[in-house]
Amino acid sequence: MSETISKLEQNKLYFISFCIEQYKKHSGTTGGATMGLFDRYGVTNYLFDHYDVLHTQGNQWLIEEIESFIKERGGLK
């Protein structure tokens, strides 16, 4: 059985990858540390679920949105 993903799902995954890279650069951490943070606070799911709105925003806004999202869940004191 061959599984394929839709173009929209592919775009969402590219977007998440972009956000991980941008946040990694912003925070000065590794990709693994960024992924751990995103997994711990549900950032990846948030980015995937709200792609339609989020992918239209600029880099700095996305970083601020991600940090706000994490803080609301008890992270980034």
Phi and psi in degrees as a GROMACS rama.xvg file:
@    title "Ramachandran Plot"
@    xaxis  label "Phi"
@    yaxis  label "Psi"
@TYPE xy
-100.494  125.872  SER-2
-104.603  131.761  GLU-3
-123.827  154.241  THR-4
-107.252  150.806  ILE-5
-70.5088  163.993  SER-6
-60.7844  -39.0648  LYS-7
-63.875  -44.9043  LEU-8
-62.7705  -39.7226  GLU-9
-63.0072  -43.5394  GLN-10
-61.9704  -40.5064  ASN-11
-62.228  -42.2551  LYS-12
-66.781  -40.2394  LEU-13
-62.2216  -40.6687  TYR-14
-62.7546  -44.9348  PHE-15
-61.393  -42.97  ILE-16
-60.3054  -43.3687  SER-17
-59.5677  -45.9467  PHE-18
-63.1529  -40.4005  CYS-19
-60.6781  -46.5891  ILE-20
-64.0184  -43.5875  GLU-21
-65.4612  -42.1933  GLN-22
-68.4085  -37.0602  TYR-23
-59.1512  -47.4399  LYS-24
-63.4888  -42.8835  LYS-25
-62.3072  -44.0643  HIS-26
-89.1196  -11.9685  SER-27
70.7179  27.0319  GLY-28
-108.973  179.876  THR-29
-85.728  166.048  THR-30
-61.2861  -39.8988  GLY-31
-63.5501  -41.6913  GLY-32
-66.4687  -39.6697  ALA-33
-64.4092  -44.8657  THR-34
-61.4346  -40.5933  MET-35
-60.1093  -43.8277  GLY-36
-63.7247  -46.3472  LEU-37
-62.232  -41.7265  PHE-38
-66.4689  -43.3059  ASP-39
-60.4346  -37.3725  ARG-40
-108.272  7.80162  TYR-41
73.9266  22.1806  GLY-42
-64.7801  -41.7585  VAL-43
-59.4832  -45.8781  THR-44
-63.3122  -40.7684  ASN-45
-59.9371  -47.501  TYR-46
-62.085  -41.8074  LEU-47
-65.4693  -47.8827  PHE-48
-68.6364  -29.9902  ASP-49
-113.113  25.0732  HIS-50
-51.6704  -44.4094  TYR-51
-52.5364  -40.3138  ASP-52
-89.208  -45.5037  VAL-53
-65.6109  -36.85  LEU-54
-69.93  -9.21931  HIS-55
-89.5624  -3.45593  THR-56
-94.3814  162.425  GLN-57
-79.2685  166.287  GLY-58
-56.4737  -50.7032  ASN-59
-62.9918  -41.0996  GLN-60
-61.5319  -42.7731  TRP-61
-61.0504  -44.1018  LEU-62
-59.6911  -46.3469  ILE-63
-64.129  -39.1181  GLU-64
-65.1378  -43.3952  GLU-65
-63.052  -46.2412  ILE-66
-62.402  -41.386  GLU-67
-62.6664  -42.8485  SER-68
-60.2661  -45.0032  PHE-69
-66.1053  -43.7707  ILE-70
-61.1285  -39.1659  LYS-71
-62.7689  -20.7112  GLU-72
-102.643  13.5988  ARG-73
93.79  8.04757  GLY-74
-102.341  175.475  GLY-75
51.4353  62.4993  LEU-76
